[in-house]
Amino acid sequence: MTLLQDGAAPDPWDAAALRLLDDPYVFVATGPRRHEDWAHDVHAVMHRAVDDPRGRRGLDPDRTDDVRHARPAYPFAPPAAAELRALLHPLETEGAVGAVAVMAEEWQGELLPVRSRPDRDAVLADARTLLRRYGPAARYWTNALAAAHDPAPDFVAAGLAGTRSHPFATTEYLKGLDIFEDLGVIAVSDDEVGVFWSFGAY
C-alpha cells in the first residue's frame, strides 16, 4: 500500500505508519471525536463508518474485502459501544508507544523482535510520531492484560508474542483465515480517536 500521490513527499505521519506497520497485519485509522463517551467513536472507526478528519488513509488491509458485506467490522468483532470501555485498560504515554512499536513484529516466527533490532530507537521514534498526532493531553487505552495492574507495561521487553490481551478480533474462520490473537491501542483526544490494532492470523 502506498500513501503517496503524484510523487509528492509523504506526510511525516503517513511515512511513519508505512515504515512501522505496513508489512504486518495491522489496522490503523482515526475518526472524529463526537461523543462524550468516546467508545461510540471507536466503534464507528472499527466499522469504517467515519473518515479520517485530516484525510489520511491509515492502514486497512480489509477495507475492500467482500467478507465485510456480512461482517462490516471485520476483522474486529467489537463489543457493543456501551461495553467496550470495560474491556480496556489505561496506558501511560510510554506504554502506548511501546505497544504501537511492537506491532511492527509478527505474532509467530518473529526473528528479530523490536527489543533486539539495531534500529530499535527509530522504531520507537516512528511510534511516537504516530501518537504525537493526538496531542500532549491524549489518553491511551489498550486491551492488553498486562495493563490491568500497570499503566506502563514494558511491551518492547515482552514482545508482541509475549503479550496477552482481551480479544476484540473475530473468532470466526472466514475465507480460510483464522485470527488467533490481537493487540490494540486506542488514542483519545478532545477532537479525535485513533485505533491501532495488530492481528495474528494463519
Secondary structure, DSSP 8 states (H G I E B T S, - for coil): -----TT----HHHHHHHHHHSSSSEEEEEEE--SSSTHHHHHHHHTT-S--TT----B-TTTT-GGGGT-TTTTB----HHHHGGG-EEE-HHHHHHHHHHTTS-SSS-SS-GGG-TTHHHHHHHHHHHHHTT-TT-EEEE-BGGGGS-SS--HHHH-GGG--B---B--S-BTTB-EEEEEEEEEE-SSEEEEEEEEEE-
